[in-house]
Amino acid sequence: MIRSLSKGTTYIELWHKYGSVLICAIETELELMSDHAVFRTKLKPVNDNQRDDADGVFENTDLQLAKMTIRNQQIRDLSSKFLNAYKQIEFVKLEVLYKKKHEYSVELKPLDVDGLAFIINSKRRMG
């Protein structure tokens, strides 16, 4: 079962050890699996600067992704409803689609009143 969280554009903040970059994303969704949920978003850089930033995070091993944040009330509310509705969800996996699928084991935390933070579990990096 897949639940669309946002069909429009939203901004994703990608954090690495030197700071963060802000990149547009589309098609944000949650998918229910047997024992976990997959939070998936597709990056869609809107200019050369965002494209260079995304390339840096996903192609430069020195800028390894440490955290991803989203500040979008609709995405936060729909995610909360989805995750609370299915008690079999034991963990959340993050998939970022940019040139290929990037998968991470994450800890999901609320951020302020409208955001979500996906903390990358470095011991369980998936791809």
C-alpha positions as CSV (number, residue, x, y, z in Angstrom):
1,M,0.0,0.0,0.0
2,I,1.4,3.4,-1.0
3,R,0.2,6.7,0.4
4,S,1.0,9.8,-1.5
5,L,2.1,12.6,0.9
6,S,2.7,15.4,-1.6
7,K,2.4,15.4,-5.4
8,G,3.7,18.9,-5.6
9,T,7.1,20.3,-5.0
10,T,8.5,20.5,-1.5
11,Y,12.0,21.4,-0.2
12,I,14.2,18.8,1.3
13,E,17.2,19.8,3.4
14,L,20.2,17.4,3.1
15,W,22.7,17.5,5.9
16,H,26.3,16.3,5.7
17,K,29.3,16.9,8.0
18,Y,30.0,20.4,6.5
19,G,26.5,21.8,6.6
20,S,23.3,21.4,4.6
21,V,21.8,22.0,1.1
22,L,18.2,22.7,0.1
23,I,16.9,20.9,-2.9
24,C,13.4,20.6,-4.5
25,A,11.7,17.2,-4.3
26,I,8.5,15.8,-5.8
27,E,6.4,12.6,-5.5
28,T,6.8,12.2,-1.7
29,E,5.1,9.0,-0.4
30,L,5.0,6.3,2.2
31,E,4.8,2.6,1.4
32,L,3.7,0.0,3.8
33,M,5.8,-3.2,3.8
34,S,5.4,-6.3,5.9
35,D,7.3,-5.0,9.0
36,H,8.4,-1.5,8.0
37,A,7.5,1.6,6.1
38,V,9.4,3.2,3.2
39,F,9.5,7.0,3.1
40,R,10.3,7.8,-0.5
41,T,11.0,11.1,-2.3
42,K,12.3,12.0,-5.7
43,L,14.8,14.9,-5.9
44,K,14.2,17.4,-8.7
45,P,16.8,20.1,-8.6
46,V,15.4,23.3,-10.2
47,N,18.8,24.8,-11.2
48,D,22.5,24.1,-11.6
49,N,23.3,25.1,-8.0
50,Q,20.8,22.5,-6.7
51,R,22.0,19.9,-9.1
52,D,25.6,20.5,-8.1
53,D,24.6,20.3,-4.4
54,A,22.7,17.0,-4.9
55,D,25.6,15.6,-6.9
56,G,28.0,16.5,-4.1
57,V,25.9,14.8,-1.4
58,F,25.3,11.6,-3.4
59,E,28.5,11.3,-5.4
60,N,31.2,12.7,-3.1
61,T,32.0,10.2,-0.3
62,D,33.4,13.0,1.9
63,L,29.9,14.6,2.0
64,Q,28.0,11.5,3.2
65,L,24.4,12.2,4.0
66,A,23.9,12.4,7.8
67,K,20.3,13.7,8.1
68,M,17.4,14.8,5.9
69,T,14.8,17.2,7.0
70,I,11.4,18.3,5.6
71,R,9.4,21.2,6.8
72,N,5.9,20.6,5.4
73,Q,2.9,20.4,7.6
74,Q,0.9,18.2,5.2
75,I,3.7,15.7,4.9
76,R,4.2,15.6,8.6
77,D,0.5,15.1,9.4
78,L,-0.1,12.5,6.7
79,S,3.0,10.6,7.8
80,S,2.0,10.6,11.4
81,K,-1.5,9.3,10.5
82,F,-0.1,6.5,8.3
83,L,2.6,5.4,10.7
84,N,0.2,5.3,13.7
85,A,-2.4,3.4,11.7
86,Y,-0.2,0.3,11.2
87,K,1.1,-1.3,14.3
88,Q,3.3,-3.8,12.4
89,I,5.7,-1.0,11.4
90,E,8.9,-1.8,13.3
91,F,11.2,0.7,11.5
92,V,11.3,3.2,8.7
93,K,13.5,3.1,5.7
94,L,14.3,6.2,3.7
95,E,14.6,6.1,-0.1
96,V,15.9,9.1,-2.0
97,L,15.6,8.9,-5.7
98,Y,18.2,10.9,-7.5
99,K,19.9,9.4,-10.5
100,K,19.5,6.0,-8.7
101,K,17.9,4.8,-5.5
102,H,19.7,5.7,-2.3
103,E,18.4,3.7,0.7
104,Y,19.0,4.4,4.4
105,S,18.0,3.0,7.7
106,V,16.7,6.0,9.7
107,E,15.4,7.2,12.9
108,L,12.4,9.4,12.3
109,K,11.9,12.4,14.7
110,P,9.4,15.3,14.7
111,L,11.0,18.6,14.0
112,D,9.4,21.8,15.5
113,V,5.7,22.0,14.7
114,D,5.7,21.2,11.0
115,G,8.8,19.1,10.1
116,L,10.3,15.7,10.1
117,A,14.0,14.8,10.6
118,F,15.3,11.5,9.2
119,I,18.5,10.7,11.1
120,I,20.7,8.3,9.1
121,N,21.7,5.3,11.1
122,S,25.4,5.0,10.0
123,K,25.6,1.5,11.3
124,R,22.8,0.3,9.1
125,R,23.4,2.2,5.9
126,M,21.6,0.3,3.1
127,G,23.1,1.4,-0.1
